[in-house]
Amino acid sequence: MHLRKSDRDGNSPTASWQWGFVFLVGMVVLIALSGCTPARTITGGSADPTNPANWLDQAEARQRQGDYLGTVGALENAAAAIRSLPENVPSEEKREAQRRTALLRAWLHYDRAEYREAMRWVRAGDTASPGDIQIRRIKGLVAGSLGNRSQAHEVAGDMIRTDRSDPDADWVLAVLDRAQGRYREAFNFIASLRPDHERSAACFRDKGLIAEHLQEWAYARRWYAEAASSQPGNATLLRLDHPRLEPGPADSDQPIWLADDRYFVTGSLSAYAALALNRFDQSSDPVIHEFWAGQVVDAAGILLRMDMDRAWSLRARGLVFGDKEMTRRALKDLRKAKNLLGGQPRQDGRIEAMIGHLHLVQEQPEEALGPLREAVDLNPENATAWSDLGLCHIMDGQRDLAADALTRALELDPLLATAWYNRGLMNLHAGDLDQAESDLEEAARLTPDNTDVARLLQQVHLRRRQK
């Protein structure tokens, strides 16, 4: 038994964390309990909650503020309101509500790179409103994103036949090229586009994404700024410039625009994922820590679906899964990331440290030893990796090596409860009850609510009485 890394903040090592690759709806409650409120609360306010249009207006507002959960909640309420419409409601009104729902759902999934689901809603929109120009636009973009060349060209051709100056045709063809890996061709298609409609922000964001992939950093920054300027309600957004998830030169930092200093609205999703990972690493508040964990996992998942910063997205997501000891998912992501990064310059050792830690959690010291040795070689200042290496040596019976590693961990970080606990465990096994008691009392002082520390300290006291 050993303490998790989070025990330096007083958390239980047996705490579980169960959710998949997107946010938990329950996260809204957790955020509210911590004193952090979402961009909007899920309520119909003073508007008539039986009117689908009110919920759809709210869904649009929340989507503009990057509030994914709020958007989904409002759309679910809109769907319920549509189902409950009385029979005497004009059919045109019902079809319009269905059209708006389909359009919002399609854009929501397009923004999240969930293109097959987006196409399902495009078809629903086509059924509700055949020939609708707004549905046609998102249909072309989704078809292009799926690499459906014939359908994308068909939509683009229809746009040109309707209006030869329509910039959306080139947007659709650029997205098709992007899906097929022809980023330079996509860049050439989209470079001169100046959209002027209700989805201009999305077009400029796609332009920025293509430029970012090509490492055209100045173009990316310019087009992301235009995306923000085209975003309704942009005056309330906070701009931050931040390094991207994949390390690069200083001039590769990219802008992001946040609502409430946390919800991603537009800009570089890679930079947002890096920001979220930093805030996840730095947060000591358990609920805020969970919130940023969700943001990292969600942003990394979108980047992976877009085939952006693949190795670094896997690394970020794997580190979060590992911190929560979602072992199977963490190891899968981290091993993939390690393989993809194999030919790159030496990294900071976090992948190796987490892989080793997770093998220790599974009581597999033989599998843990190599990654942990590599981790401390890559980053000799990683106190947690030294502590885990010490535990690994305890488990394989190498007491001298364990003592050296744990002492090094405590030299680097005297507040690391895991190292005090592991050294207390080592001294208990060696029969050095005085030192074991001293180490475990320090662990207990740092994590007073931890039951594992208390239980081991009781064993020391029991052994003393049996002498």
C-alpha positions as CSV (number, residue, x, y, z in Angstrom):
1,M,0.0,0.0,0.0
2,H,1.2,3.5,-0.7
3,L,-0.2,7.0,-0.9
4,R,-1.2,8.6,-4.2
5,K,0.6,11.8,-5.3
6,S,-2.5,13.8,-4.5
7,D,-2.2,12.9,-0.8
8,R,0.1,15.9,-0.3
9,D,-3.1,17.8,-0.4
10,G,-4.9,15.5,2.1
11,N,-7.0,13.5,-0.4
12,S,-7.8,9.8,0.3
13,P,-5.7,7.4,-1.8
14,T,-8.9,5.3,-2.4
15,A,-11.0,8.1,-3.8
16,S,-12.4,7.1,-7.2
17,W,-13.1,9.2,-10.2
18,Q,-15.5,7.8,-12.8
19,W,-16.2,9.5,-16.0
20,G,-15.5,9.1,-19.7
21,F,-14.0,11.2,-22.3
22,V,-16.2,14.3,-21.9
23,F,-17.5,16.4,-19.0
24,L,-19.8,15.0,-16.4
25,V,-23.1,16.7,-16.1
26,G,-22.5,16.4,-12.3
27,M,-19.5,18.7,-12.7
28,V,-21.9,21.6,-12.8
29,V,-23.0,20.8,-9.3
30,L,-19.4,20.4,-8.1
31,I,-18.4,23.7,-9.6
32,A,-21.3,25.4,-7.9
33,L,-20.5,23.9,-4.6
34,S,-16.9,25.2,-4.9
35,G,-18.2,28.7,-5.5
36,C,-17.4,28.7,-9.2
37,T,-20.5,29.2,-11.3
38,P,-20.9,28.3,-15.0
39,A,-21.4,31.0,-17.6
40,R,-25.2,30.6,-17.2
41,T,-27.4,28.6,-14.9
42,I,-29.6,26.0,-16.5
43,T,-33.0,27.7,-16.1
44,G,-35.6,29.1,-18.3
45,G,-35.6,32.4,-16.3
46,S,-38.7,34.5,-16.7
47,A,-39.3,33.2,-20.3
48,D,-41.9,30.6,-21.0
49,P,-40.2,27.2,-20.5
50,T,-42.7,25.5,-22.7
51,N,-41.7,27.6,-25.7
52,P,-38.8,25.9,-27.6
53,A,-37.6,29.2,-29.1
54,N,-36.7,30.4,-25.6
55,W,-34.5,27.3,-24.9
56,L,-32.9,27.6,-28.4
57,D,-32.1,31.2,-27.8
58,Q,-30.4,30.2,-24.5
59,A,-28.6,27.3,-26.3
60,E,-27.2,29.8,-28.8
61,A,-26.1,32.2,-26.0
62,R,-24.3,29.4,-24.1
63,Q,-22.6,28.0,-27.1
64,R,-21.2,31.5,-27.8
65,Q,-19.8,31.5,-24.2
66,G,-18.2,28.1,-24.6
67,D,-20.5,26.5,-22.0
68,Y,-20.9,23.0,-23.5
69,L,-22.9,21.6,-20.7
70,G,-25.3,24.5,-20.6
71,T,-25.7,24.3,-24.4
72,V,-26.6,20.6,-24.2
73,G,-28.9,21.2,-21.3
74,A,-30.8,24.0,-23.1
75,L,-31.0,21.8,-26.3
76,E,-32.4,18.9,-24.3
77,N,-35.0,21.2,-22.8
78,A,-35.8,22.6,-26.3
79,A,-36.4,19.0,-27.5
80,A,-38.7,18.3,-24.6
81,A,-40.6,21.5,-25.3
82,I,-41.0,20.6,-29.0
83,R,-42.3,17.1,-28.1
84,S,-44.9,18.8,-25.8
85,L,-46.2,21.4,-28.3
86,P,-49.9,21.2,-28.5
87,E,-51.5,20.0,-31.7
88,N,-52.9,23.4,-32.5
89,V,-49.4,24.9,-32.9
90,P,-48.8,25.8,-36.6
91,S,-46.7,23.2,-38.3
92,E,-44.4,25.9,-39.6
93,E,-43.6,26.9,-36.0
94,K,-42.8,23.3,-35.1
95,R,-40.6,22.8,-38.2
96,E,-38.7,26.0,-37.5
97,A,-37.9,24.8,-33.9
98,Q,-36.8,21.5,-35.4
99,R,-34.6,23.3,-38.0
100,R,-33.0,25.5,-35.3
101,T,-32.4,22.5,-33.1
102,A,-30.8,20.5,-35.9
103,L,-28.6,23.4,-36.9
104,L,-27.4,24.1,-33.4
105,R,-26.7,20.4,-32.8
106,A,-24.8,20.1,-36.0
107,W,-22.6,23.1,-35.2
108,L,-22.0,21.9,-31.7
109,H,-20.7,18.5,-33.0
110,Y,-18.8,20.2,-35.8
111,D,-17.0,22.4,-33.3
112,R,-16.1,19.2,-31.3
113,A,-14.9,17.3,-34.4
114,E,-17.7,14.8,-33.9
115,Y,-18.5,14.8,-37.6
116,R,-20.6,11.7,-38.0
117,E,-23.0,12.9,-35.2
118,A,-23.0,16.3,-36.9
119,M,-24.1,14.7,-40.2
120,R,-27.0,13.0,-38.4
121,W,-28.3,16.4,-37.4
122,V,-27.6,17.8,-40.8
123,R,-30.0,15.2,-42.2
124,A,-32.6,16.1,-39.6
125,G,-32.3,19.7,-40.6
126,D,-32.6,18.8,-44.3
127,T,-35.8,17.0,-43.5
128,A,-37.2,19.9,-41.4
129,S,-36.2,22.5,-44.0
130,P,-35.2,21.3,-47.4
131,G,-32.9,23.7,-49.3
132,D,-32.1,25.9,-46.2
133,I,-29.0,27.9,-46.9
134,Q,-27.7,27.6,-43.3
135,I,-28.2,23.9,-43.3
136,R,-26.4,23.7,-46.7
137,R,-23.4,25.5,-45.2
138,I,-22.9,23.1,-42.3
139,K,-23.7,20.1,-44.6
140,G,-20.8,21.0,-46.8
141,L,-18.4,21.6,-43.9
142,V,-19.3,18.3,-42.3
143,A,-19.1,16.4,-45.6
144,G,-15.7,17.9,-46.2
145,S,-14.5,17.1,-42.7
146,L,-15.6,13.4,-43.2
147,G,-13.5,13.4,-46.4
148,N,-16.6,12.9,-48.5
149,R,-15.3,14.4,-51.7
150,S,-18.3,14.0,-53.9
151,Q,-20.8,15.4,-51.4
152,A,-18.5,18.3,-50.5
153,H,-18.0,19.3,-54.2
154,E,-21.7,18.9,-54.8
155,V,-22.5,21.4,-52.0
156,A,-19.7,23.8,-53.0
157,G,-21.0,23.7,-56.6
158,D,-24.5,24.4,-55.5
159,M,-23.2,27.4,-53.5
160,I,-21.4,28.8,-56.6
161,R,-24.4,28.3,-58.8
162,T,-26.6,30.2,-56.3
163,D,-24.0,33.0,-55.7
164,R,-20.6,33.0,-57.5
165,S,-19.2,35.3,-54.8
166,D,-20.3,33.0,-51.9
167,P,-17.1,32.5,-49.8
168,D,-18.5,29.4,-48.2
169,A,-17.7,27.3,-51.3
170,D,-14.0,27.8,-50.7
171,W,-14.4,27.2,-47.0
172,V,-16.0,23.8,-47.7
173,L,-13.2,22.8,-50.2
174,A,-10.5,24.0,-47.7
175,V,-12.1,21.8,-45.0
176,L,-12.1,18.9,-47.5
177,D,-8.4,19.4,-48.2
178,R,-7.7,19.6,-44.5
179,A,-9.5,16.3,-43.9
180,Q,-7.4,14.7,-46.6
181,G,-4.1,16.0,-45.2
182,R,-3.6,18.7,-47.9
183,Y,-3.1,21.5,-45.5
184,R,-1.1,23.8,-47.9
185,E,-3.8,23.5,-50.5
186,A,-6.4,24.2,-47.8
187,F,-4.4,27.3,-46.7
188,N,-4.4,28.6,-50.3
189,F,-8.1,28.1,-50.6
190,I,-9.0,29.8,-47.4
191,A,-6.3,32.6,-47.1
192,S,-8.3,35.3,-48.9
193,L,-11.7,34.4,-47.5
194,R,-13.6,37.3,-45.8
195,P,-16.8,35.8,-44.6
196,D,-19.6,38.1,-43.4
197,H,-22.4,36.1,-41.9
198,E,-23.6,34.7,-38.6
199,R,-20.9,31.9,-38.7
200,S,-17.9,34.1,-39.7
201,A,-16.2,33.4,-36.3
202,A,-16.2,29.6,-37.2
203,C,-14.7,30.3,-40.6
204,F,-11.9,32.4,-39.1
205,R,-11.3,29.8,-36.5
206,D,-10.9,27.1,-39.2
207,K,-8.5,29.4,-41.0
208,G,-6.5,29.8,-37.8
209,L,-6.5,26.0,-37.3
210,I,-5.1,25.3,-40.8
211,A,-2.4,28.0,-40.3
212,E,-1.5,26.6,-36.9
213,H,-1.1,23.1,-38.4
214,L,1.3,24.5,-41.0
215,Q,3.2,26.5,-38.3
216,E,2.2,29.7,-39.9
217,W,2.1,31.3,-36.5
218,A,1.5,34.9,-37.5
219,Y,-1.4,34.0,-39.8
220,A,-2.9,31.8,-37.1
221,R,-2.8,34.6,-34.5
222,R,-4.3,37.1,-37.0
223,W,-7.1,34.7,-38.0
224,Y,-7.9,33.7,-34.4
225,A,-8.1,37.4,-33.5
226,E,-10.6,37.9,-36.4
227,A,-12.6,34.9,-35.1
228,A,-12.8,36.6,-31.7
229,S,-13.8,39.9,-33.2
230,S,-16.6,38.2,-35.2
231,Q,-17.8,36.4,-32.0
232,P,-21.0,37.9,-30.6
233,G,-20.5,39.1,-27.1
234,N,-16.7,39.3,-27.5
235,A,-16.4,42.3,-25.2
236,T,-16.9,40.1,-22.2
237,L,-14.2,37.6,-23.2
238,L,-10.7,37.4,-21.7
239,R,-7.8,37.1,-24.1
240,L,-4.7,35.1,-23.1
241,D,-1.6,34.3,-25.1
242,H,-0.2,30.9,-24.1
243,P,2.2,28.2,-25.4
244,R,0.7,25.4,-27.4
245,L,0.4,21.9,-26.1
246,E,3.3,20.8,-28.4
247,P,6.4,22.8,-27.4
248,G,7.7,25.1,-30.0
249,P,9.6,28.4,-30.5
250,A,8.6,31.5,-28.6
251,D,6.8,32.9,-31.5
252,S,4.5,29.9,-31.7
253,D,2.4,31.0,-28.6
254,Q,-1.2,31.4,-29.7
255,P,-4.2,33.4,-28.4
256,I,-7.2,32.0,-26.7
257,W,-10.4,33.7,-25.6
258,L,-12.1,32.6,-22.4
259,A,-15.5,33.2,-20.8
260,D,-15.4,33.5,-17.0
261,D,-11.6,32.9,-17.2
262,R,-12.1,29.2,-17.9
263,Y,-14.5,28.3,-20.7
264,F,-12.9,28.1,-24.2
265,V,-14.7,30.2,-26.7
266,T,-12.3,30.6,-29.6
267,G,-8.6,30.7,-30.5
268,S,-6.1,27.9,-30.4
269,L,-7.5,24.8,-28.8
270,S,-4.0,23.4,-28.4
271,A,-3.0,26.5,-26.3
272,Y,-6.2,26.1,-24.3
273,A,-5.4,22.4,-23.6
274,A,-1.9,23.5,-22.4
275,L,-3.5,26.1,-20.2
276,A,-5.9,23.6,-18.8
277,L,-3.2,21.1,-18.0
278,N,-1.1,23.8,-16.2
279,R,-4.1,24.8,-14.1
280,F,-4.9,21.2,-13.4
281,D,-1.3,20.7,-12.2
282,Q,-1.3,23.8,-10.1
283,S,-4.7,23.6,-8.5
284,S,-4.9,22.6,-4.8
285,D,-8.7,22.9,-4.5
286,P,-10.1,19.4,-5.2
287,V,-13.1,20.6,-7.1
288,I,-11.3,23.0,-9.2
289,H,-8.7,20.3,-9.9
290,E,-11.5,18.1,-11.1
291,F,-12.9,20.8,-13.3
292,W,-9.6,21.4,-15.1
293,A,-9.2,17.6,-15.4
294,G,-12.4,17.6,-17.4
295,Q,-11.2,20.5,-19.5
296,V,-7.9,18.7,-20.3
297,V,-9.6,15.4,-21.3
298,D,-12.3,17.1,-23.4
299,A,-9.9,19.5,-25.2
300,A,-7.4,16.6,-25.8
301,G,-10.1,14.4,-27.2
302,I,-11.2,17.1,-29.7
303,L,-7.5,17.6,-30.8
304,L,-7.1,13.9,-31.3
305,R,-10.3,13.8,-33.4
306,M,-8.8,16.6,-35.5
307,D,-5.5,14.9,-35.7
308,M,-3.7,17.9,-34.0
309,D,-0.8,17.6,-31.7
310,R,-1.5,13.9,-31.4
311,A,1.4,12.8,-29.2
312,W,1.0,15.7,-26.8
313,S,-2.8,15.4,-26.6
314,L,-2.3,11.7,-25.7
315,R,0.3,12.7,-23.1
316,A,-2.0,15.4,-21.5
317,R,-5.0,13.1,-21.4
318,G,-2.9,10.2,-20.1
319,L,-1.5,12.3,-17.3
320,V,-4.9,13.3,-16.1
321,F,-6.2,9.7,-16.3
322,G,-3.1,8.6,-14.4
323,D,-3.5,11.2,-11.7
324,K,-7.0,9.7,-11.2
325,E,-5.7,6.2,-11.4
326,M,-7.8,5.3,-14.3
327,T,-5.0,2.9,-15.1
328,R,-6.1,1.1,-18.3
329,R,-6.9,4.4,-20.1
330,A,-3.9,6.2,-18.8
331,L,-1.4,3.5,-19.8
332,K,-2.9,3.2,-23.2
333,D,-2.6,6.9,-23.9
334,L,0.8,7.3,-22.3
335,R,2.4,4.4,-24.1
336,K,1.1,5.7,-27.4
337,A,2.4,9.1,-26.6
338,K,5.8,7.7,-25.6
339,N,6.0,5.8,-28.9
340,L,5.1,8.9,-31.0
341,L,7.6,11.0,-29.1
342,G,10.4,8.4,-29.3
343,G,12.4,10.2,-32.0
344,Q,12.1,13.6,-30.4
345,P,14.5,15.3,-28.0
346,R,14.4,14.1,-24.4
347,Q,11.3,15.1,-22.5
348,D,10.6,16.0,-18.9
349,G,10.1,12.4,-17.7
350,R,6.4,12.9,-16.8
351,I,5.2,10.1,-19.1
352,E,7.8,7.6,-17.6
353,A,7.0,8.7,-14.0
354,M,3.3,8.2,-14.5
355,I,3.7,4.8,-16.2
356,G,6.0,3.7,-13.3
357,H,3.5,5.0,-10.7
358,L,0.6,3.2,-12.3
359,H,2.5,-0.1,-12.3
360,L,3.1,0.4,-8.6
361,V,-0.6,1.0,-8.1
362,Q,-1.1,-2.5,-9.7
363,E,1.7,-3.9,-7.4
364,Q,4.0,-4.6,-10.4
365,P,7.4,-3.3,-9.2
366,E,9.2,-5.2,-12.0
367,E,7.3,-3.2,-14.7
368,A,7.6,0.0,-12.7
369,L,11.4,0.0,-12.1
370,G,12.5,0.8,-15.7
371,P,10.2,3.7,-16.3
372,L,10.9,5.2,-12.9
373,R,14.7,5.0,-13.4
374,E,14.2,6.7,-16.7
375,A,12.0,9.4,-15.1
376,V,14.5,10.4,-12.5
377,D,17.2,10.4,-15.2
378,L,15.2,12.7,-17.4
379,N,14.2,14.9,-14.5
380,P,16.4,14.5,-11.3
381,E,14.2,17.2,-9.6
382,N,11.0,15.1,-9.7
383,A,10.5,14.3,-6.0
384,T,7.4,12.2,-6.6
385,A,9.3,10.0,-9.1
386,W,12.1,9.5,-6.5
387,S,9.4,8.6,-3.9
388,D,7.8,6.0,-6.2
389,L,11.3,4.6,-7.1
390,G,11.9,4.2,-3.4
391,L,8.7,2.3,-3.0
392,C,9.6,0.2,-5.9
393,H,12.9,-0.8,-4.2
394,I,11.0,-1.5,-1.0
395,M,8.8,-3.9,-2.9
396,D,11.8,-5.7,-4.5
397,G,13.7,-5.8,-1.2
398,Q,16.5,-3.3,-2.1
399,R,16.4,-1.4,1.2
400,D,19.6,0.7,0.7
401,L,18.4,1.8,-2.7
402,A,15.0,2.6,-1.3
403,A,16.5,4.7,1.5
404,D,18.6,6.7,-0.9
405,A,15.7,7.3,-3.3
406,L,13.3,8.3,-0.5
407,T,15.9,10.6,1.2
408,R,16.4,12.3,-2.2
409,A,12.6,12.8,-2.6
410,L,12.4,14.5,0.8
411,E,15.4,16.7,0.1
412,L,13.6,17.9,-3.0
413,D,10.2,18.3,-1.3
414,P,9.9,18.0,2.5
415,L,6.1,18.4,2.2
416,L,5.7,15.2,0.1
417,A,3.6,13.0,2.3
418,T,4.0,10.0,0.0
419,A,7.7,10.0,0.6
420,W,7.3,10.2,4.4
421,Y,4.8,7.4,4.3
422,N,6.9,5.2,2.0
423,R,10.0,5.7,4.2
424,G,7.9,4.9,7.3
425,L,6.8,1.7,5.6
426,M,10.4,0.8,4.8
427,N,11.5,1.4,8.4
428,L,8.6,-0.5,9.8
429,H,9.5,-3.5,7.6
430,A,13.1,-3.2,8.8
431,G,12.1,-3.1,12.4
432,D,13.3,0.5,13.0
433,L,10.2,1.5,14.9
434,D,11.5,4.9,16.2
435,Q,12.3,6.1,12.6
436,A,9.1,4.5,11.3
437,E,7.1,6.4,13.9
438,S,8.8,9.7,13.2
439,D,8.3,9.4,9.4
440,L,4.6,8.4,9.7
441,E,3.9,11.1,12.2
442,E,5.2,13.6,9.7
443,A,3.0,12.0,7.0
444,A,0.0,12.2,9.4
445,R,0.7,15.9,10.1
446,L,0.7,16.6,6.3
447,T,-2.4,14.5,5.6
448,P,-4.4,14.4,8.9
449,D,-7.5,12.8,7.3
450,N,-5.6,10.0,5.5
451,T,-6.8,6.6,6.8
452,D,-3.8,4.6,5.4
453,V,-1.3,6.8,7.3
454,A,-3.3,6.3,10.5
455,R,-3.6,2.6,10.0
456,L,0.1,2.1,9.5
457,L,0.9,4.3,12.5
458,Q,-1.4,2.1,14.5
459,Q,0.7,-0.9,13.4
460,V,3.9,0.8,14.7
461,H,2.2,1.5,18.1
462,L,1.0,-2.1,18.2
463,R,4.5,-3.5,17.5
464,R,5.9,-1.3,20.3
465,R,3.4,-2.7,22.8
466,Q,4.2,-6.3,21.7
467,K,7.9,-5.8,22.5
